[in-house]
Structures are given as C-alpha cells and as structure tokens.
Amino acid sequence: MLQVDNNLTPSALLPAIERMWQLSAGKIQSIERTWSPEMGAPVFTVMGRYTSRAWTDWTHGFQFGSALLQYDATGDETFLQLGREGTYRYIPVHITHTGVHDHGFNVISTYGNLWRLMREGRLPAEESERRLCELAIRCSGAVQASRWARTADGGGYIYSFNGPHSLFADTMRTLRVLALAHRLGHVLKTEGDRT
C-alpha cells in the first residue's frame, strides 16, 4: 500500500535530484566517448555494450536531447555544445522521416529544446538559428499532420506510421510537435493546394 509522507517538501528531494544529474552527466559523457553517432542511435545493448538496430534509428534525438536537458538543468556549456552540434549534424535526416511512429521525439528533444532555451533567454536568440529550429518543428508537425485518416462517420484520427492500420499510444506523445507547428502558423499543403 502507498504511504503518503505529508511532511515531504520539494527541498528534501534536492540531494536526490542533484545526484541524478551527476549520474546523467557521466552517462552522457560515456556515450560520447564510446559511441560513434554514425553507427546509429545507442539504444539497444548486447552483453552490456550499445549497438544499433534499424528499428532504433528513430531514437537518435534522445542522445543529443539528453545533453541539452543536462545543460538546461546544470548550466554546463559542455553539454550545450554536445547537444547543439549533434542536433545540427545528425538530426536533419529525422525531421521529415515519415517511416517512424514518433519522429517528433527527435525534433522536440533537439530542435525543440534549443528553441525553448532561446525563447527563455537561456541562449542567444540568433535569428538564423531560431528560424532553423522553428523550420524543423514546422516540418515535423507537417509529417504528423499528413497522418490524419478520415473515418466513415466524418471524424478521424492520426495514425502512427506505415498507414492507417498502425496505431501506437506513443502517438499521443508526439502530438506536441503538431501543436507547436500549428502555434508557429504552419499549414500542411497537399496535392491540389488542399490544407
């Protein structure tokens, strides 16, 4: 049975949170030292060592997004540089990838975090970099919008990937990129200039 500690305060959690960020920093640095991003996304392990599989490619954004969140929490610019460089070098191919169910994670974890940090004043908001991040979000949102499937009753739903038969609960988590693209004023145009 769950026992609620009503005396627990947020400040009591700080030591554990600080320890978590220390562990996170070590893991991010270890991956940076031991893994080549050209080999794909480091998600799957064999005998305790990362390897890649074709089906893990959609997670590449977590590698660089984790570094950006580490910077966000700690202010350590080493992680900002790692996340920023990894984003601009390895994530562009994922922006319009229609063959995975949650490509939005790649974009929100990387371009989305950079964009947010600029909007919060935590990064210099250079116009060209801000626009690049917004373009990535818009394009990723368009991929999500292109998955709208109409139903016989006039409603519809957003499928995951590989066609309207494909449904994953994860799609709910990737709708954030669709909402951000809409917020940025993006409209997906299709054949015949339909929106």
N, C-alpha and C positions, 0 to 999 in steps of 0.2 A: 504494500500500500504506500502511496505517495505521502510523505510527511512535509508539510509546508513550514518553513522557518520564517516566521513573520518578522524576526529581528535582523534578517539578512539585508544588507544595504548594497547598492552598486559599488561603493568604495571597497567593500570587502572582497569583491571579485577582482580588483585591480592586480594583485600579485599573480593570480592565475592567468589573467589576460596578458600581462607583461611576459610571463613565461611562454605563453602560446606564441607571441610574436617573436621571441628569441628562437624557439624551435622552428617556426616558419622561415625565419631568415636563414638558418642553417640548411634547411631542406632546399630552399630556392637556390642557394649558393652551391650546394652539392650537385643539383641537377645542371646548373650552369657549367660546372667543372667537368662533369662526367657524361653529358649528353649533347649530341650534336643535333640541332633543330632540323637539319637537312634529312635526318633519319625519321622524321615524323614527330608525332606527339608522344611524350613519355607518360603513358597511362597504364600500360599493361606490363606486368613483371613476370619473368621466368627465372626461377631459382634466385629470387631476391634482386634481380637486375632489370632495369627498364628495357623494354623492347617495344617495337611498334607493330601494329597490325593495320590493315587498310581501314578497318571499321573504327579505329581510334583517331583517325585524322581530324575529325570534327572537334576534337578537344584541344587543339593547338593553342587556342586563345587562353586557356587556363594557365599555361606555362608563363605567359607574359602578363596576363591579367593578375596573377598572384603577386608578381613583382610590383605591379602598380599599386595593388592594395597594401603591400608591405610598405611602400613609400608613403602612401596615404596615412597609414597608422603611425609610422615611426619618423617620417621626415628624412630618412636615409636616402640621399640622392643616388647612391649606387643602384638602388632598386628602380628608381625612376628611369635612369639611363638604360638599364637592362630591359625594362618593360617597354619603354618607348622605342628603342632600337629593334627589339624583337617584333613589336607590333608592325612597324613600317616595313620590315624586311620579310616577315613570314606570314602575316595575316591577310594581305591583299587578295590572295587566291581564295580565301574563305568568304569574302564579302558577298559575292554573288553565287556561291555554291548552292545549287538547288537540290543536290543529292543527299543531303543530310537533314535529320529532323530538327536539330537545334543549333543551326549555324549562328543564330542570334547570340548564343552564349559567347562565341568567339568575338563577335563585334562589340557586345556590351562590355565584356571583360577587358577589352583592349581599347579600341577607339572610344567606346562609351565612357570608360573611366578617365581617359585623357581629357575628353570633352568636359566631363563633370568637374575635374580638377581645375580646368581653365575657367569654367563658369563660377567656381567658388573662389577664384583668385589665388589658388594654390600654385598655379603655373602661369607663366607669362602667356597671355592670350594672343599669340601672333595670329594675325588674320588668316594667313595661308594654312597654318596647322589646324586652326579651329574649323575652317571650311572643309579641310580634308576629313577630319573626324565626323563632321556633320554629313558629308557625302557618303561615307562608309555606313553611317546609321541609316540614311535615306535608302541606300541601295539594299541593305539587309532587310529593311522594312518592306521594300518592294517585293523581295523574294517571299516573305511571309504573306503579303497581300495576294500574290499570284496563286497561292494555295487555297483560295476561297473556292468552295464547292457548293453549288446550289442544291437544295433538296426539293423533292416533289411538291412540298407544301409552300414553297416560296421562301423558306428560310435558308439556312446554310451553315457551314462550319469550315474551319481551317484544318486541313489535313496535315499530316506530319511531313511526308516525303514519299516519293515513288507512287503517287496517285491517291485518289480519294478513298481507297480502301485502307489507307495507312493512318492509324490513329495512335498517338502516344500521349500520355498525360504530360510529358515534358513540354508539349506544345504550349501549354499554359504559361510556362516559364519563359518561353521565347517571345511571347506576345509583347513583352516590354519594348523590344526593338520596333515592333509595328506601331506601338503607341508613340514612341519617341519620333519615328519618321513622320507620323501624322502631325505631331506637335511642331515639327520643323516645316510643315506645309507641303510635304511630299505627296504626290499623286502618282500611282502606277498607271501608265497608259499602255494599252494593248492594241492589237490589230484594229484598224478602223477608228483609231483615236478614242476608243472606249476607255472610261475610267472606272 
